[in-house]
Amino acid sequence: MTSMSALTLASILSFATFSIMAVWYGAPWLATRQRADALIPLLWIHAFRHIALQIFSAQKFGFAVSDGARNQIAAGDVIGMILAVIAILALHFRARIAPVLVWVFVAETVFDLVSTTIAGLREQLFATASGVTWLILAFYVPLLWVSLGLIVWQLYARRQEPLALARA
């Protein structure tokens, strides 16, 4: 098995496993929470996207990524991380702008994940990934996609709900 086929298989298995977890456990649990309280844990998954900064170290130790793609990957993930934390804070304090901030986060994350996937394919980065980079691509990126899907679902399906119900 080549490194590329192993990474592809690992990514597919991660997507499948996270999807099953999301359907069997995540969705039912989210349905028992108020809108803001359902979105916050999903956003916390994205609050650690600054792990992408390891690409600077990976490049130094042989990961064949151009400076342009490296900067795009790092910037997109750090911006996504910052937006996720801002959205978490807004949701925590039940700010009226919170749903808009979460949608901004979603738009940036979709753009980032799609554009960096294209850059990765263009530069054949998946074939040369190893170590922490391999784990990020095989484990964390699928988790980001699945959690992003749950965030969009929560935003859309519960768009008429207030962030939190008034206490009795």
CORCORJO-V382299 format. One record per run of one state. SS is the DSSP state (A for helix, B for strand, O for the rest). FROM is the first residue (numbers start at 1). TO is the last residue. If there is no record, write none. Layout:
SS/FROM/TO + SS/FROM/TO
//
This chain:
O/1/2 + A/3/31 + O/32/34 + A/35/60 + O/61/66 + A/67/92 + O/93/97 + A/98/122 + O/123/124 + A/125/128 + O/129/130 + A/131/157 + O/158/168
//
